[in-house]
């Protein structure tokens, strides 16, 4: 009777270990699925150094936002915009994402 109990606990322990191992393998497989869609890295060679394209798009978007702000100030339109703390970051995001879609989609 005692040996039967020991055999049951050993089989349960090995069953738990194999279940844990299976879960770990499944988690690793699921974690690699998002990386399978990457065909190439969108980078630019600028003076021998590779920069990610999103940095370049972000910088261009910010520069375009600064240019639009100057245009708004000269046209006295900035006083009509109410929450400036929301307007300019949204404008920068709009320019950044538009440039990304224009050149990389």
C-alpha positions as CSV (number, residue, x, y, z in Angstrom):
1,X,0.0,0.0,0.0
2,X,2.8,2.3,0.9
3,X,4.6,1.6,-2.4
4,X,1.4,2.3,-4.3
5,X,1.2,5.8,-2.7
6,X,4.9,6.5,-3.4
7,X,4.3,5.5,-7.1
8,X,1.3,7.8,-7.3
9,X,3.2,10.8,-5.8
10,X,6.1,10.2,-8.2
11,X,3.8,10.0,-11.2
12,X,2.1,13.2,-10.1
13,X,5.4,15.0,-9.6
14,X,6.6,13.9,-13.1
15,X,3.2,14.9,-14.5
16,X,3.5,18.4,-12.9
17,X,7.1,18.8,-14.2
18,X,6.1,17.8,-17.7
19,X,3.1,20.2,-17.6
20,X,5.4,23.0,-16.5
21,X,7.9,22.2,-19.2
22,X,5.1,22.2,-21.8
23,X,3.8,25.5,-20.6
24,X,7.3,27.0,-20.8
25,X,7.8,25.8,-24.4
26,X,4.3,27.1,-25.4
27,X,5.2,30.5,-23.8
28,X,8.5,30.7,-25.7
29,X,6.7,29.8,-29.0
30,X,4.1,32.4,-28.5
31,X,6.7,35.0,-27.7
32,X,8.5,34.4,-31.0
33,X,5.4,34.8,-33.2
34,X,5.4,38.6,-33.3
35,X,9.0,38.6,-34.6
36,X,8.2,36.4,-37.6
37,X,6.6,39.3,-39.5
38,X,9.8,41.4,-39.5
39,X,11.3,41.0,-43.0
40,X,13.9,43.7,-42.7
41,X,14.9,46.5,-40.3
42,X,14.0,50.0,-41.7
43,X,17.3,51.8,-41.2
44,X,19.2,54.5,-43.0
45,X,23.0,54.7,-43.4
46,X,23.9,58.2,-42.4
47,X,27.6,58.9,-42.5
48,X,28.4,55.2,-41.9
49,X,26.1,54.7,-39.0
50,X,22.7,53.0,-39.2
51,X,19.7,54.9,-37.7
52,X,16.2,53.5,-37.3
53,X,13.7,55.1,-39.6
54,X,11.3,56.0,-36.8
55,X,13.9,58.4,-35.4
56,X,14.3,60.2,-38.7
57,X,10.5,60.3,-39.1
58,X,10.1,61.7,-35.5
59,X,12.7,64.4,-36.1
60,X,11.1,65.5,-39.4
61,X,7.7,65.5,-37.7
62,X,9.0,67.7,-34.9
63,X,10.6,70.1,-37.4
64,X,7.4,70.3,-39.4
65,X,5.5,71.1,-36.2
66,X,7.9,73.9,-35.4
67,X,7.4,75.3,-38.9
68,X,3.6,75.1,-38.6
69,X,3.8,76.8,-35.2
70,X,5.8,79.7,-36.8
71,X,3.1,79.9,-39.5
72,X,0.4,79.9,-36.9
73,X,2.1,82.7,-34.9
74,X,2.6,84.9,-38.0
75,X,-1.0,84.4,-39.1
76,X,-2.3,85.2,-35.5
77,X,-4.0,81.8,-35.5
78,X,-2.3,80.4,-32.4
79,X,-4.5,82.5,-30.1
80,X,-7.6,80.6,-31.5
81,X,-6.1,77.2,-30.4
82,X,-7.2,76.5,-26.9
83,X,-5.1,73.7,-25.3
84,X,-1.7,74.2,-26.9
85,X,-0.2,71.5,-24.7
86,X,-2.4,69.0,-26.7
87,X,-2.4,70.7,-30.1
88,X,1.4,70.6,-30.8
89,X,2.2,67.1,-29.6
90,X,-0.8,65.8,-31.7
91,X,0.4,67.8,-34.7
92,X,3.9,66.3,-34.2
93,X,2.5,62.8,-34.0
94,X,0.3,63.4,-37.1
95,X,3.4,64.5,-39.1
96,X,5.5,61.7,-37.8
97,X,3.0,59.0,-38.6
98,X,2.1,60.5,-42.0
99,X,5.8,60.5,-43.0
100,X,6.2,56.9,-41.8
101,X,3.1,55.8,-43.8
102,X,4.2,57.8,-46.9
103,X,7.7,56.3,-47.0
104,X,7.5,52.9,-45.3
105,X,4.1,51.3,-45.8
